[in-house]
């Protein structure tokens, strides 16, 4: 879906900038728990 595309784009953007890397790591852990 388009939402997944937006998430993927945001993730790629954050990784390329390196500013929100830790944020996405935390989000991944939260998603894995639930």
N, C-alpha and C positions, 0 to 999 in steps of 0.2 A: 504493500500500500504506500501511499504518498507519505504517511507518517513515518514509516520505516526508512524511507529515502531521506527524509529530513533528519532523522536520528543519525543515520549513517554519515550524512554530510557534516553534521555538527561534530560527530566523533572524529572524523577525518580532519576537520578543521582544527579541533582542539589539539589533536596529536601533532599536527604540523606546526602549530604555534607553541605547544608545550605548556600552555598556561593553565589549562583545565584538566591536565592528565590525571592528577590525583582525584579530582571530582568524579571523573568517569570510572576510575578504579573503585571508588566507594559506591557509585551507582550500580556497578556490576555485582559487587558483593551483596548489596541489598536485593537485587533482582534474583540472585542465586538462592538467597534465604527464603524468599517468598515463592 
